[in-house]
């Protein structure tokens, strides 16, 4: 029986190098997709993922399962590094432009930045999420994307969209909850 | 009774920002206070959990297979990091062992070296001298007279045993001196190694800064705008701004600047649409030079006619408080 994610992280904390590879094999595609989506360039996304998993290796002993899943922990590390890279290189304007383009293309989310030879993992959960995202109103989806993929605060999203702060907060929350409700219909694949 | 002035609905609206790490500090503090509030904790924790599920799902839905080579690179990286951690652990163990050994050694040991418990019980410690305080070379002078041993030798009818014992004692004493000297030298070498490591770190930091500067310049390729800011006086200070318009970054090279008081600094301004906009605060080194990398400027020169420098408070300023003493016209992309 395959070890749980938390057991893999515990093994990493003990210095067991193969555990890092196990964690990578499980989550590299999700992290690479996330990084690619944020930084926009495959070479940069590779560096982000490499740094993120190396950081996970170093910080494994500090992982606290009570505060969320391993996937969520990796997501936070990867997203933070990717956003830092974008900010450091002043690419925010370019990413925004690209995100706007993606918003205009109904099927773009999740594959808009894929490298030509990249393979999109279309599992059951992924299909449901894509479907659920398409059912969100464009303003909801746009607000979520700005907050998640560009790392904007609620205030910054409100300013960017020129909408009242309260409206933006509600859009993001309602959109995410709708997304989460859609997932209730599929059995969870995640290993926590 | 709630512990926070925020309502539950208001806090729930903050939950996505909490999960995404996108709250203002005051909002984050309010949300975390809510999480500790018995009246709200359960609802907020459930909300956070639900939103984390949604966030995890979004990430999984965007999965893209990375290049196969990335796995190999990670394994190599982990091997290096594991090796570094192991080396650090070993170094830590060695340091602990040395501290333990020092703690177990009496303070008087250096003055009466030669641990030679065996030697002391056999004969008085043989005088041992070194050519210099730090020299490894030792000279052992056998005792000129040892009455008790002489008597014993005479009784045994042979001096061979005495000499053998004396040589052994001297050898033990010399070994102890050598060990002590070696330990001192190791300590000196370790100190030198630490200093070298610190020097390497400082050099790496400087190199990293230069690499960032170069990257800013080279990444611009044909999109670097050079703005020369000249003083009105021919021998006064000057400044060059290498503006990578494509990346929206710039490198500033200033020279001949006067020193400023501790609470003052120089401010670079851009004049956009006729209005001054603060760009960067900086201070020169003792030689009056300042090389500032990672200066953020717009990714277009449109509307920007001038760059200028004033002296301001170290806290910065919203508008210049003096006439610029350096100014340069933005000519456009070269």
Contacts between the chains, C-beta under 8 A, distances in Angstrom:
chain1	res1	chain2	res2	distance
A	15	B	82	6.2
A	15	B	85	6.9
A	15	B	86	7.8
A	17	B	75	7.6
A	17	B	78	5.4
A	17	B	79	6.6
A	17	B	82	5.5
A	20	B	74	7.0
A	20	B	75	7.7
A	20	B	78	4.7
A	21	B	71	7.1
A	21	B	74	7.4
A	21	B	75	6.1
A	21	B	78	7.8
A	24	B	71	6.2
A	24	B	74	5.6
A	25	B	71	7.6
A	28	B	66	5.4
A	28	B	70	7.0
A	28	B	71	7.1
A	29	B	63	4.0
A	29	B	64	6.2
A	29	B	65	5.2
A	29	B	66	6.7
A	30	B	59	4.9
A	30	B	60	5.2
A	30	B	62	7.2
A	30	B	63	4.5
A	31	B	59	7.7
A	32	B	63	7.6
A	32	B	64	5.4
A	32	B	65	7.3
A	32	B	66	3.9
A	32	B	70	7.5
A	33	B	59	7.3
A	33	B	62	4.0
A	33	B	63	4.5
A	33	B	64	3.9
A	34	B	59	5.2
A	34	B	62	6.0
A	36	B	64	5.7
A	37	B	62	5.7
A	42	B	67	7.6
A	45	B	66	7.7
A	46	B	66	6.6
A	46	B	67	6.8
A	46	B	70	5.4
A	46	B	73	7.9
A	49	B	66	6.2
A	49	B	70	6.4
A	49	B	74	8.0
A	50	B	70	6.6
A	50	B	73	5.9
A	50	B	74	5.9
A	50	B	77	6.3
A	53	B	74	5.3
A	53	B	77	8.0
A	53	B	78	7.9
A	54	B	74	7.2
A	54	B	77	5.2
A	54	B	78	6.9
A	54	B	81	6.2
A	57	B	78	5.4
A	57	B	81	6.0
A	57	B	82	7.9
A	58	B	81	6.5
A	68	B	52	5.4
A	69	B	52	7.0
A	69	B	56	6.2
A	71	B	56	4.9
A	71	B	59	6.9
A	71	B	60	7.4
A	72	B	52	5.2
A	72	B	55	6.7
A	72	B	56	5.7
A	75	B	55	6.7
A	75	B	56	6.8
A	75	B	59	5.1
A	76	B	21	7.0
A	80	B	21	7.3
A	88	B	294	7.9
A	89	B	247	6.5
A	89	B	249	7.9
A	90	B	247	5.3
A	90	B	248	4.1
A	90	B	249	5.6
A	90	B	296	6.6
A	90	B	299	6.9
A	91	B	247	8.0
A	93	B	248	7.4
A	93	B	299	6.0
A	109	B	62	7.7
A	110	B	61	5.5
A	110	B	62	4.5
A	111	B	64	7.9
A	114	B	64	5.3
A	115	B	64	7.4
A	118	B	64	4.5
A	118	B	65	5.9
A	119	B	64	7.0
A	119	B	65	4.3
A	120	B	63	7.2
A	120	B	64	6.1
A	121	B	60	7.9
A	121	B	63	4.0
A	121	B	64	7.3
A	121	B	65	6.9
A	123	B	60	7.4
A	125	B	57	6.1
A	125	B	60	5.7
A	125	B	61	6.8
A	126	B	60	6.1
A	126	B	61	4.2
A	126	B	63	6.7
A	128	B	57	7.9
A	129	B	57	4.8
A	129	B	58	6.3
A	129	B	60	7.1
A	129	B	61	3.6
A	130	B	61	5.7
A	133	B	58	7.8
A	133	B	61	7.5
A	144	B	16	7.9
A	147	B	16	6.6
A	147	B	17	7.1
A	147	B	20	5.3
A	147	B	22	5.5
A	148	B	20	5.7
A	148	B	55	7.2
A	148	B	58	6.8
A	151	B	20	7.5
A	151	B	21	7.5
A	151	B	22	6.5
A	152	B	22	6.4
A	153	B	17	6.6
A	153	B	22	4.5
A	153	B	23	6.6
A	153	B	24	6.1
A	154	B	14	7.8
A	154	B	17	5.2
A	154	B	22	6.5
A	154	B	23	7.3
A	154	B	24	8.0
A	154	B	27	7.8
A	155	B	24	6.5
A	156	B	22	7.9
A	166	B	13	7.3
A	169	B	13	3.9
A	169	B	14	7.2
A	169	B	16	7.5
A	169	B	17	7.7
A	170	B	13	6.3
A	172	B	16	4.6
A	172	B	17	7.7
A	173	B	12	6.7
A	173	B	13	5.8
A	173	B	15	6.4
A	173	B	16	5.2
A	173	B	51	7.7
A	176	B	16	5.7
A	176	B	50	7.9
A	176	B	51	5.3
A	176	B	54	4.4
A	176	B	55	7.4
A	177	B	50	6.4
A	177	B	51	7.4
A	177	B	54	7.1
A	179	B	54	4.5
A	179	B	57	6.6
A	179	B	58	7.1
A	180	B	50	5.0
A	180	B	51	7.0
A	180	B	53	5.2
A	180	B	54	3.9
A	180	B	57	7.3
A	183	B	53	6.5
A	183	B	54	7.2
A	183	B	57	5.4
A	189	B	60	7.9
A	190	B	56	6.5
A	190	B	60	7.7
